[in-house]
Amino acid sequence: MGYRIAVVPGLLALLMTLQVGPAWGHPPELPRLFLDTTLVPPTGKTIAVTNGADVQAAIDNAQAGDVIMLQAGATFTGPFTLPKKRGHGWIIVRTSAHDSTLPPPGTRVTPSHAAAMPKIVAGASSGHAIVAASGAHHFRFIGIEVMAAEGSTTFDLVQLGSGSDRSTRALPHDIIIDRCYIHGLAGEAAIRGVALNGKRLAVIDSYLAEFKDQVVDTQAIMGWNGPGPFKIVNNYLEAAGENVIFGGADPSISNLVPSDIEIRENHFFKPTTWRGVWAAVKNLFEIKNARRVLVEGNVFENTWQAAQDGYAILFTVRDQDGRAPWSTIEDVTFQKNIIRHAGSGLDILTADDPNVSRNMKRILIRDNLFDDISGVRWGGFGRFITYLGFAGASVDVTIEHNTAFHEENILLADGIAHTGFIYRNNITPRPAAGFGFIGSDTAEGVPTLTAFFPVAVFQGNVLAGADSAIYPAANFFPSSLDEVDFVDRLGGDYRLAATSPFKNAATDGTDVGADIDALEAATAGVISGTPETCHMSPEG
């Protein structure tokens, strides 16, 4: 069956407006610096620390280029403080086990590697295991198990910056967590795995799990008081609250926005066995204050309605405590990710309300797959996107070449009008149980677009089940997802079949929807922790 581009009386002028002027937008800037975490061979002495020996003394006495070798299988109770030292060579803190007992660089560890690791247990009184002092730098941890203490409250197991430093000169910097197993305990609360409040900090090839609580927000990784750059690549990240969040607390440093953030090839996961057990479940990834962020090739899996409404991804500008009016979300590239098994897809807030913030600018959401977005199965709305802006408008937000399977509205808008909005070449259903593009007080389709996204680009989209009479003409309106003609929709192959009328029908001559080949290449090995590209220079 063929499909026509509908020409609806009264909409042609609108369509022409959609194609010209500043609405084409400006692309986000990628991170200006990507951290090179290649292991630098040590040049100094080796300090062996056996079971029962003094770890803090070894750290205090180590010099640039030294290796601190902790006995595999031994248990050391922290907290241990990383002091500020002279020189710029790396101090490596690692397992005494042979390199062959760990996966090679670029491959993630799992709990099965714990037998080859020494254990650093959080101090019962402090809740920390490893603490970087102000100005501490050039430490690399390899093959260390860091764990909560039984029966005590755990805060930041690894605290790379307290969040209270008031000058960037005082921040810890150049610290790498490499192939480490960082975790809370089954059945017990634990607040946070790693706090990233410094400069040039990285968590790579590691496994962070069991961060959960009944009331308090929990995270595998959180950063709010460091300028970056940050690298979070090829990790398993498990938490009940926000698996990873930037922002969420006001920076102590004036005008600070966490920046130059690389988040690639991680597995974000919430165990479904937590559902109904741990109440403080929120989302899989959230940004409240960040700039120049690349989120690429990740798998985000499982979140449900509990402490929030079950959204998987949140871009919500927040001056969290009312003391950081410079807070913003700018220059975010979110591409080639798989988001599945969630109550809703994206929650966007373009400026804080009631606190004062800056407006959201230059966001690109491209080539992502949103699968099993279901309020029935996961609670919440079953919505693809909620787009809110009451105190300030977004500028240059592009949503293109995504494929989404959801149960309710494609997009619900509320608040004020935005500029530079592009929604192009996406595949979504317009479910019978919901709407397509709908506003809080506007009718579906063109009235909503006109009210909230005037002078937008809205073309090349497959809106399965939508009424062509109420949308701009240069889109496609099959009656159902079956008519899209996927290779095997029920089997999870969302490529367009050679016979699909939407193959090569996008405005750029490619297939409408996500580039599934590129998506699968970007996420290959993410579940197992053996991606092929995790330490290569990312491409825009």
N, C-alpha and C positions, 0 to 999 in steps of 0.2 A: 504494500500500500504506500502511495506517495503522500507527501505532506506539502502544503502550500504555505507561503508566508502571507498571513492574513492582512488585509488592508481594511481597517475599520474607520468609518467616517468619523471625523473629528480628532483622530489620533495621528494623522500623518504629520501635522505641524509639530506635535510633541516629539515624534520619532526623529524628525530632523533636528530638533533642539538637542535631543539626546546624543547626537553624534559630533557636536562641535563644542569649541570653547574649553574652559578650564576643567570641565567635568572629566576629561580624559585622565587627569590626575598626574601625580608625580610618584614614581616608584620609591619604595623605602630604601634607605641606605643600609647596606650590610655592615656587620661589625668591622670596624677599622683595623682591628688586630685580632688574629686567631692565634691562640697560644700553641707553641711548639712544645709538646710534652715528651719528645724523644728522650730516652734515658741517656744521661751523660755518664760515661764510665767514671767510677770514683778514682781519685788520685791519692787519697790519704791512707790512714791506717784503719784496721778493723778492730772494733771494740766488741768483744763477746760478752753477752749478758745472759748468765745461766739462771735457772729457776731459783728464786729467792734473792737474787742479786739486786743492786740498786739501779733501777732504770733512770731515775732522775739524775743521779750522779753521772751516768754515762752520757746523757743528753747535755748536761752542763759542761762536761769536759771535752765533748766532741768539737772538732774544728772543721772548717770548710774542707770538703773532699773526703771526710771520714765516713765509714759505714758502721752503724750500730746494729749488731746481729743479735736479735732476741731469740732465745731458745724455742724452737718449734715445740708445741704441746705444753709449754709452761704458761702459768697464769700470773699476771702482774696487775696489781690493783692501783689504779690512778687516784686522782688525776695527775697527769704528767704535763708539765709546762714547757713549751718550746720558747726558750729565751731569745732575745735579740743578740746577735753575734756579729763580730767583725767579719769582713770578707764577703765574697759573693759566690763561692763554690757551694755545691749541694752537700748537705748531710743526709745520708740515706738511712732510714730506720726500716729494717726488713727482717723477715724470717731467716732463721739459720738453715732451714731446709734447702736442699739443692734446687736450683732453678727448674729442674725437670719436674718437680712436684707441683709447680704452678703452671697455669697456662701461659703461653708466650704473650708478650705485649701485643695489644690489639684484640685479645680474647678475654672475655669476662670470667671472673671467678664465680663459683657457686658455693653453697654451704658444704658441698662434698669435699671442698678443698680445706675445710677447717682443721683437719688433722695435721696438715702441714704448716699450720700457722701458730704463732704465739697468741695468747689472749691478753688483751688489755681491758680490764673491767672498770667500769665507772666507779668513782668513789661514792660511798653510800651517802655522805653528807653533802657533796657538791653536785652530784648528778652528771658530772663530766668525766670523760676518760682522757681526752687530749685537749689541751688549751694552748692556743698560740698567744703569747704575750704581745703587747703593743710593739710593733716594729720587728717581730720575729720573721725570719725569711729563709728561703732556700732549704726547706725540709721536704723530703719525699718519703712517703710510707709505702712499702711494697709487701704484700702478702701478710697483712696483720688482721686478726680478728679483733674487733672492738665491740664490746657488748655491755648491756645494762647490768646493773647489780640486782640480784634477786631481792624483791620486796622493798625496793627504794624507788623514789621518783627520779626519772632520768630526764634531763633537759637536752642540751646539745651534747651528744656523745663526743663529737669532734667540733670544737668551737674555734673556728678560724676568724677571730675577731669577736669581741663581746657585744658589739652594737652600740657601745657607749663612747667610743673614741670620737673626738670632736675635730680632728684634723686628719687629712689624708696622709700626712707625714707620719702619723702614729700607727697607721694600720699595718697588720701583718701582710706579707706579700710573698709571692713566689713559693707556694706550697702546693704539693701534688699528692692526692690520695690515689694510689695506683694498685689495682687488683686486691682490694681489701674487702672484708666481710664485716659490715657494720649493722648491728641489729639490736632490737629490743628482745623481750622474752615472750613466748607464747602465753596468752592468758593474762599478761600484765601490761599496764600502761607504760608508754614511752613517748616522749614528746617530739624529739627531733634527732635526726641522724647527724647532719652536717650543717653548721651555720657558716655561710660564705659572706663575711664582712671584712673584705680586704681588697687587695690588688693582685692580679695575676694568680688566680686560684683555680685549681682543676680537680675534678673527680672523674676518674676514667676506669673503665673495665672492672667496676666494683659492684657489690651486691648489698643493697640497703633494704632492710625488711623489718616488719613488726613494730611500726610506729603508729600508735593508736591510743585513743582515750575515749572515755564516755562523754566528756564535757569540753575539754581543752582542744584547740586546734593542734594538729600534729602534722609533721612534714618529714619526708626523707631528706630534702634539702630546702633551705630557705636563705635568702639574702636580702638585706635592706640597707646596710650601712657601709657599702663598699662600692667604689666606682668601676670595678672590673679592671681588665677583662676577666671573664669567667668561661670555663670550659666544662661541660657536663656531657660526656660522650661514652656510649656503650655501657650503660649501667642498668641494673634492675632496681627499680625505684618503687617502694611499697609504703603507703601511708594512708591513714583513714581520712585526714583532713585534706590538705593540698599536697599531692605527692611532691611537687616542686612549686615554689612561689617566689617571685621577686616583688618586694614591697610587703605590705601587710603590717608594717610598723614604720613609724616616721624615722628617717635618718637623723642621727645626732649631728651630722656634718651638714652645714647649711648648703643648700642648692645641690645636694648630691642626688643623682639619678643613676642607679645601677646600669651599666652600659657595656656594650661589646660582649654580648652573651651568645655563646654557641651551645646549642642543645641538640645533639644529633644521636640517632641510632640507640635510643634508650627504650626500655620496656617499662612503661608506667602501668601499674597493676594494683587493683584492690581485690583481695580474695573474697569470693562470694560467701564464704563461711563466716565473714564478719557481719553480714547483713542481719540486722535484728539483734546483734550482740554488742557491737561497738557503735554508740549512737552518734558520735561526732564525725560522721562521714560527709564530705563536702564535694570536692571535685578532683580532677586528675592533674590539671595544670592551670596556674593563674598568674597573671601579671597585673600588678597595681601601680607600679612605678618602675619603668624601665625604658631603655633607649637602645636602638641598634641591636636587635635580637634576631637570631636565626634559629628557627625550630624546624628541623628537617629529618625525615626518615625515621621517625619514632612510631611506636605502637602504643596507643592509649587505650586501656582496656578495663572496663567494669567501674561504673559508679551509679549510685541510685539515690533516690529521694530519702533524705534523713535530716541532717542539720542544714542542708540546702535542698534545692529542687532537682538535683540530679544532673545538672549541666556537666559536661565533660571538660570544656575549655572555657576559661573566663578571661576576657580582656576588659578589665574594669578599672578605670582611672580612680585612684583613691588617695586623698590626703588623709591618711588613716586616722591620725590622732589630732588633726587640726593644726599641726605645727609645721607642715611642709607644703605650702601653697604652690611650690614649683613642681609638685608631683605630676607625672605625665606618662603617657604611653606613646612612643614615637618610633617609627622605622622598625616595624616588626615584619619579618618574612616567615610565614607559617606554611610550609609546603611539603608535599610528598609524605604525609603522615596518614596512618590508619587510626581512626577513632571508632570504637565499637562497644556495644553493650552499655548504653547510658540512657538516662531519662530524658535528656535533651542534648543538643550539640554545642552551640556557641552562645555565650552570654556576653554582650558588648555593652559597656557603659562609657560614653564618650567624654564625660567630665564628672567630677565628684559633685555630690549633692547630699547634705547641705554644706560640707566643707568646701573651701576654695581650692581649685587645682587648675592646671593647664589643660588644654583640649587635646584629644587624641588626633594624631596625624600620621599619615603614610603607613598604612597597614596593607599587606598583601596576603590573602588566603587563597592558595592555588594548589591544584592537583592533589587534593586530599579525598579520602574515602571515609564517609560517615555511614556506618553500618549498624543495624539494629538499634536505632534511636527510638526508644519505645517507652512511653509512659505506662502502658499496660504491663510490661515485664519489669520495668525498673522504677516505676513511680515517676512523678513529675508530669511534664506536659507532652513529651514526645515530639518536641518542636526542634526544627533545624536551627534557627537563629532567633534570639531576642536582641533587639537593637534599641537601646535606651539612651536618650540624651536630653536632660532637663536644664542643666546649668551651662552647657557649652556644646557646640556642634563639632562633629568630626570633620576632618579634611583629608581627602584622598584615601579612601578605603576601597580596596579592590577585592572582590570575591569572584574568582573565575576558575573554570575548568575543575570544578568539584563534582563528585557524585555522592548523593546523600539519599538514604532510605530512612524515612521518619514517618510518624503517624499523624502528626498534627500540622500546624502552620509551617510554611516555608520560612516566613519571617514575620515577626510581630514587632511593630515600631511604636514608640511613644516618645513624647517630648517635643523637640524642636526640629527644624529642617537642617540638613547636612549638605555639604558641598563636596564635589569631586567623587561621588559615589559611583562605583562601577560594579554591576552584577552581570556577568557575561559567560556564556558557554558552559553553564552548569546543567546537570541532570538532577531533577528532584520530582517527586510526586506532589500533586495537589490533592491530599487525601480527602476522601468524602467526609471524614470526621473532623476536618479542620478547614483551613483556608490556605491560600497562597501567600501573597504579600498583603498584610492586613494591618491597619493602624488601630490604636486604642479607640478612636472616634471617627474613623474613616472607612469607607467601603473598600472592598478588596480590589486590587489591581491598580489601574491608573490613578484613582483618587488618593490612594495611599502613597504611591510613588510621587505624585505631584506635591503632596503635603509634606512629606518627610525627606524626599530625595529629589528635589527639583533639579533640572538640568543634569540628570543622571545618564549614564550609559547602561541600557538594559536591553540586551540583544543576544541572539544566538543560544538562548536557553531552551532546554526541553522541560516543559511544565506539564507533566503527564496528568491528565484529568482536569486541567484548568480550562476555563472558558476563554477562547481567543478574543471574544468581543470586549473583554474588560482589561486586556493587557496590550502593551505596545506591540506593533505588528511584526517586527523582525525577530520573532521567536517561534518555537514549535510547540504544537499542542496535540500530541497523541492522546487517545482516550484513556490509556492505561500504561503501566510500566511494561506490560507484555509487548506492546507495540514498539517499544524502544528497540527491541531485538538485541538483547545481550547474548553473549556466547552461552552462558549458563547462569542465569540470575539466581535460581534456587540453589545451585551448587556453589555459588560464591565467585564465579568468574564474571566480572563486571566489564570486561572488554566488549566493545560493540562488534557484533557479527559482521561479516563481510556484506551481508544483505541488509544491514540496518540503514534506514534512510538518514541517519544522523552521522554516519561514518564520513569523515572529511567534510562535514557540514558546518563546523565552527567558523566563526568570523576570521580566524587565522588559517583556515584550510585544514586543520587537524580534526580529530574526532571531538564531538561534544562530550563534556564530562571530563573526569580525571584521566590523565595519561597512565593507564594501569601498568603498562610495561615499565615506565619510569618509576612509578610508585613501588612496584614489587622489587625493582632493582635497589631502590633506596632503603627498603625495609628488610631486604634479604639477610637472614642471620640475626635479626634483632631479638627474636624470642630466645634463640639458643645462646646468644652472646658472642657469635662469631661472624660479625659483619665483615665484608671484604674491604670497606673503605673508611673505617672509623677513624683512622689517624692520617688519612690523606687530606690535603687542603680542600675544603668544601668549595663547591661552585655555587654561584648565585642562581 
